[in-house]
Amino acid sequence: MTIEKHDIHHEFPEFKDEIRDLKMNNAHFSRLFKEYHELDHEVIRIEEGVENTADDYLEHLKVKRLRLKDEIYAMLKQHSACV
């Protein structure tokens, strides 16, 4: 089974410059980006079978990842509109 990548750079390639700029200049964005990356890595490890968990825990992680992605996307759109 192929695991689909959900990292921010794959999800929002059109915001490459904004991602770089916000990571360097916005502590809140940088923290969200790091939290998303760590969460995505944990989800991938579970989906690959490296770690075993209950299905409801995996679903909880995916919902949390989605909420983070939504917040990151909103920040990217806002930053893009201001530049």
N, C-alpha and C positions, 0 to 999 in steps of 0.2 A: 504494500500500500504506500502510495506517495503522499507525504505530508505537505500540505499547502503552506507556503510561507506567508506570514502575516506581519512581518516586521514593517515598521513605518515607512522605510524607503521603498519597499515593494508596494505598499498600499497607496502611497501618495508620491509617485515619481515626479509629478508635475510641480511639487513643492520642494524640490531638492535644495534650492538656494535658501528658501525660508526655513527649512529644517536646520540647516547649518547655522544660519544667523541666529535663530531663536535658541538653539542649544548653547551657543557661545555667549549670548547676551541676555537671556531670560532664565533666571534661576528656577522659576515655577515650571516653565516648559521643560527645562533640562531634567528636573525631578520627575515630571510625568513621563518623559521619554524613557528615562532609565527604568522607572517602575513598569512601564509597558513592556520594555525589552525583557526584563526579568520574568514577568508574568508570561509572556509569549514563549520564552525558553522553557518554562515549567510545563506549559500546555503541550509543547512539542515533545518533551521528554515523556510525558504521560501517554500521548498518542503513539509514540514509537515503541512503547512498552518498556522503556528504561525504568520508569517508576510506576507503581501500581497504586491506584486510589479508587474510591467509590465513584460511580458515574455522576452522582449529584455534586460531588466536590469538583469534578472536571467541568461540569456545566456552570457551577458558580464561578470558576476561574474564567471561563469563556465570556460570561456576562460582564464580569469585572473588566476584562480586556476590551470588550466592546465599548463600555462606558468611557474608559480611558482613551480609546481611539476616537470616539466622538468629541471628547474635550480637546484632544490634540488637533483634530481636524478644524474645529471652530477657531482655535488659536491660529492655525496656519492660514485660514481664510481671512481672518481679521488682519493678520500681519501682511498678507499679500495685498489687501485693499489699501493699506496705509503706505505701502512702498511706492 
